[in-house]
């Protein structure tokens, strides 16, 4: 089997032309006896744009305990500063429902949410490519195992045929000895059989 057409027909049971691109790729790799595994993450990470790197960084930081801690500390400082100003001056820069704080939080959420979505889309694309590659590797492994089973079955069949041929020859020799009725001494028969 050296042609992708033969591999597709024999192992997949379909004509090569009707296979999807991934299955054709696997058939070509099996026919050429080349490896299909590669580092998909390295390929994908080799070409990120500035925006993609920024989105990944923002998503990484926005989803960390450091961000949660800093966010909580900022809110506590904001509220505490307003409380201190209210007690010392009787007036604050952002009175109680904290409308200015709500505005800043809304602006942060409005900016952060699309950036995190961009990063998630990028990660989703990475996962899709990785899943497709896993499928190709698994399909190739499955087909290679089928080929190995076929080879082992062929070897086993050849061995059985050889054993049967040898057995037939031995039976012919025994039949010839019986026809000649050559008396063999008990000791001589054992010597002949054991080869000593």
N, C-alpha and C positions, 0 to 999 in steps of 0.2 A: 504494500500500500504506500504509494508515493504521491498520489494525486488527491487534492481536496475533494474532487468529485467522488472518488472511490470511498473515501472516509465518510463523507456525508451519506452516501447510499448505504454503506455497510453498517456503520455505527448509529447513525441517527435515523436511518430509514426514510430519508427524504432526498430529493435531488438538490444539488448544491445551489442552484439558482433560486430555490424557494426558501432558503435559510435567511434569517435576519443577519445583520452585519456582524453582530457579536459571534454567532454560531459559525459564520464564514471565517471570521478571524481565527477562531479556535481550530477549525478544520485545517486552515493554512498552517497554523503553528504545529499541529500534529503531523501533517504531511512533511513539513520541513524539519521536524524534530528540534524545534527551537522552544525556548522557555517563554512563558507568557507573563510570569509574575514581574511586577515592577513596583516601585515605591510611588503610589498615587499621591500621597500627601506632599512628597517632594516636588512632583510635577505641578501640582495645583498651587503650592505656595511659592513657586519660582517667579510668578508674574503678578503679584498683587499691586494694584495702583495705590496712590497715596490715600485716596478716599476709602479704599477697602481696608488698608492698614489702620486708618483712623477709626473706622467703624468697629473693627475688631478690638482696638484698644479701649474705646469708649464702652463697648459691651462687656469687655473683660473687667474693667474697673467698675462699671455700673452694677455688675452682678457680684460684687465682692463684699465681704464683711467690712473692709476698710471704708467703702463708700457708705454703707449703712451707718457705721460709727460716726463718720464725718458729717453725714446728713443729720443724724440725731443730735450731735454736738452743736451743729450750726443752728438748728431750731431751738435748742435749749439756751444757747447764748443769745439768740434774737429775742426770745421771750424774756429771759433774765435781764437783758439790757433794757428792754422796755419797762419791766417792773421796777428796776432801779431808778430809771429816769422818772417814772410816774411818782415814786415815793420821794425822790429828792427835789424835783422841779414841779411836780404836779402836772406834767405834760410829757407825752412820748412822741417819737417820730413815726410810730405805727401803732395807733390805738387798738384796743382789744380785739375786734375780730381779726386783727392782723391782715388787713387787706393787701398791704404791700408784700408781705411774706407769701400770701396766697398767689399774688401775681408772679413773683419770682419762681415759686414752685410750679405753677402752670407753665411758665416759659421753659423751665428746665425739662418738664415732662414733654412739652411739645417738641423740643429739640432732641431730647434723648430717645424718645420712642421710635422715630423713623430711623435713627442711626442704629439702634439695637435691631430693628427689623432688617436693615441692610446686612448686618453681621449675621443674623440668623439665616437670611437667604443664602448668603455665601457659605455658611456651614451646611445648609441643606444641599447645596450644589456639591460640596465636598463629599457629603454622605452618599448622594446619588451616584457620583463617579466611583466612589469606593465600592458601593453595592454592585455596580455593573462589572467592575473589575473582579470582585469576589465571585460573581456568577461565571465569568469567563474562566477563572482559575479552577473553580469547582467543576465546570463542564469539561474542561481539558483533563482534569484528574480522573473524572468518571470515565471518559472515553479511553484514556490511557490504561485504566484498570481493566476495561473491557478488552482492550488489545492484549494485555498481559494474560487475562483468562483464556483468550483465544490461543495464544502461544503455548501456554501450559497445557491446554487441552490437546493441542497438536502434538506436543512432546509426549504426553501420556499415551496418546493413540499410537504414536510411532513405537514407543516402548512396548505396548501391548502386542503390536504386530510382530516385533522382534522376538518377544518372549514366545508367542505362538509358533513362530517359525522355528525357533530353537527346540521347542517341545515336539514339533512334528519330526524334526531330524532325530531327536532322541528316541522317539517312538519307532521310527524306521530302523534305527540301529538295534533297538531291543527286539524288534520283530525279526530282523535278520539274524540276530544271535539265537533267537528261539527256533527259527527254521533250521539253522545249522546244527542245533542241539549240541553245542560244544559244552562239554562238562567243565565247569569252572570249579576249582577247589574253593572251599569256603574262605580260606585265607586269601587266595588270589583275588577273589571278588571284592573283598574289603580293601585290599591294597589298590585295586584299580579304581574303586569308587572314591576312596579318600585321597588318591593321588600320591601315595607314599611308596 
